[in-house]
């Protein structure tokens, strides 16, 4: 029953095999899709003003996402798994609720950004909303106790996860369309795309 529940907690866009790939849980729950995004200019000296503005935006937004990852990235999957395996354990529910709160905090951090280039304003708003939604649904899952409550919460969570992946990809695509990229040391590198990865 636990395996079935764990396999159901995933965005429908994710096609990985959870039973065959333990790393898939990390990929689902990190909410920092590894290497999704742009191939283009990463040398600021060669950028136009519009590209520079997007580059600066990517690094500021990426910093908020990297901060979240540095705190929660290594434990996200295990927090979800531990809660599903023992939903009656209040400490595990609390951990999951804190994880949800942390995702909402990313939304608040992104939402407080003051300079959003025109080319990415809509995608930015959607990403802010997506982080908030997936955080709220993670928190809601922490209150589930019965199988029925859990399955209902998981369904709502999966919808939010679908929206999150779409929003994240939309931001990444703006960088791609404007030929803006980042070096691996730039915070904006969280938006880089690896074409060999299947989502």
C-alpha positions in Angstrom: 0.0 0.0 0.0 2.8 2.4 0.8 4.5 1.7 -2.5 1.3 2.4 -4.3 0.8 5.7 -2.5 4.4 6.7 -3.2 4.0 5.9 -6.8 0.9 8.1 -7.0 2.7 11.2 -5.6 4.1 12.6 -8.8 3.3 15.1 -11.5 1.7 13.4 -14.5 4.4 15.0 -16.7 6.9 12.8 -14.9 7.4 9.5 -16.8 10.1 7.9 -14.6 9.8 4.5 -13.1 9.8 4.9 -9.3 10.3 1.3 -8.5 13.3 1.1 -10.8 14.9 4.4 -10.0 15.1 5.5 -6.4 16.5 8.9 -7.6 13.2 9.6 -9.2 11.7 10.5 -5.8 14.3 13.2 -5.4 13.6 14.5 -8.9 9.9 14.8 -8.2 10.2 16.4 -4.8 13.2 18.7 -5.2 11.1 21.1 -7.3 14.4 22.3 -8.8 14.4 20.3 -12.0 18.0 19.7 -12.7 19.3 21.4 -15.9 16.0 22.6 -17.5 16.5 25.6 -19.6 18.7 27.7 -21.7 21.5 27.3 -24.2 22.9 30.7 -25.2 25.2 33.5 -24.2 26.6 33.4 -20.6 29.3 36.0 -21.1 27.8 39.3 -19.8 30.1 41.3 -22.0 28.4 39.9 -25.1 24.8 40.4 -24.0 22.4 43.0 -25.1 20.6 45.1 -22.5 17.5 42.9 -22.7 19.7 39.7 -22.3 21.5 41.3 -19.3 18.2 42.1 -17.6 17.1 38.4 -18.0 20.5 37.2 -16.9 20.2 39.3 -13.7 16.6 38.1 -13.1 17.7 34.5 -13.5 20.5 34.9 -11.0 18.2 36.6 -8.4 15.4 34.1 -8.8 17.9 31.2 -8.9 19.4 32.4 -5.6 16.0 31.9 -3.8 15.7 28.4 -5.4 19.2 27.4 -4.5 18.7 28.5 -0.9 15.7 26.3 -0.6 17.6 23.4 -2.2 20.6 23.8 0.2 18.3 23.4 3.2 15.7 20.9 2.0 17.1 19.3 -1.2 18.8 16.4 0.5 15.8 15.4 2.7 12.7 16.2 0.6 12.1 12.7 -0.7 12.7 11.1 2.7 10.3 13.5 4.4 7.5 12.5 1.9 8.3 8.8 2.2 8.5 8.8 6.0 5.1 10.6 6.3 3.4 8.2 3.9 4.8 5.2 5.7 3.6 6.4 9.1 0.9 9.1 8.8 0.0 8.8 12.5 3.4 10.1 13.6 3.0 13.7 14.4 6.7 14.5 14.1 6.7 13.2 10.5 3.6 15.3 9.7 5.3 18.3 11.2 8.3 17.8 9.0 6.1 17.6 5.9 4.3 20.7 7.0 7.6 22.6 7.4 8.6 21.4 3.9 5.4 22.9 2.6 6.0 26.1 4.4 9.5 26.3 2.9 8.1 26.0 -0.6 5.6 28.8 0.2 8.6 30.8 1.4 10.2 30.4 -2.0 7.0 31.8 -3.5 7.2 34.8 -1.1 10.9 35.4 -1.9 10.3 35.3 -5.7 7.2 37.5 -5.3 9.2 40.1 -3.5 11.6 40.6 -6.4 11.4 44.2 -7.6 12.9 44.1 -11.1 11.1 41.7 -13.4 12.0 42.1 -17.2 8.9 42.5 -19.4 9.8 39.4 -21.4 9.4 37.2 -18.3 6.7 38.9 -16.2 3.9 36.5 -16.9 6.1 33.4 -16.5 7.4 34.9 -13.2 3.9 35.4 -11.9 3.1 31.8 -12.8 6.2 30.5 -11.1 5.4 32.4 -7.9 1.9 31.0 -7.9 3.2 27.5 -8.6 5.6 27.5 -5.7 2.8 28.7 -3.4 0.3 26.1 -4.7 2.7 23.2 -4.4 3.7 24.3 -0.9 0.1 24.6 0.2 -0.7 21.2 -1.2 2.3 19.7 0.6 1.1 21.2 3.8 -2.4 19.9 3.2 -1.0 16.4 2.7 0.5 16.6 6.1 -2.9 16.6 7.7 -4.1 13.5 5.9 -4.4 10.4 8.1 -6.8 7.9 6.5 -6.2 6.3 3.1 -9.1 8.3 1.5 -7.8 11.6 2.9 -4.3 10.8 1.7 -5.4 9.8 -1.8 -7.5 13.0 -2.1 -4.6 15.1 -0.9 -2.2 13.4 -3.3 -4.5 14.1 -6.2 -4.5 17.8 -5.3 -0.8 17.8 -4.8 -0.2 16.1 -8.2 -2.3 18.9 -9.9 -0.1 21.5 -8.2 3.1 19.6 -9.2 1.9 19.6 -12.9 1.4 23.3 -12.7 4.8 23.8 -11.1 6.6 21.9 -13.8 4.8 23.8 -16.5 5.6 27.1 -14.9 9.3 26.2 -14.3 9.7 25.1 -17.9 8.0 28.3 -19.1 10.6 30.4 -17.3 13.4 28.3 -18.7 12.0 28.7 -22.2 12.2 32.5 -22.0 16.0 32.2 -21.4 16.2 29.8 -24.3 14.2 32.0 -26.7 16.3 35.0 -25.8 19.7 33.1 -26.1 20.5 33.7 -22.4 22.5 31.1 -20.5 24.4 30.8 -17.3 27.7 29.2 -16.2 27.5 26.3 -13.7 28.5 28.8 -10.9 25.7 31.2 -11.6 22.6 30.8 -9.5 20.6 31.1 -12.7 22.0 27.7 -13.7 19.1 26.1 -12.0 17.2 27.0 -15.2 19.6 25.2 -17.5 18.4 22.5 -19.8 19.8 19.1 -20.4 18.1 17.8 -23.6 19.0 14.2 -22.7 16.8 14.2 -19.6 13.3 13.0 -19.9 10.8 14.7 -17.6 
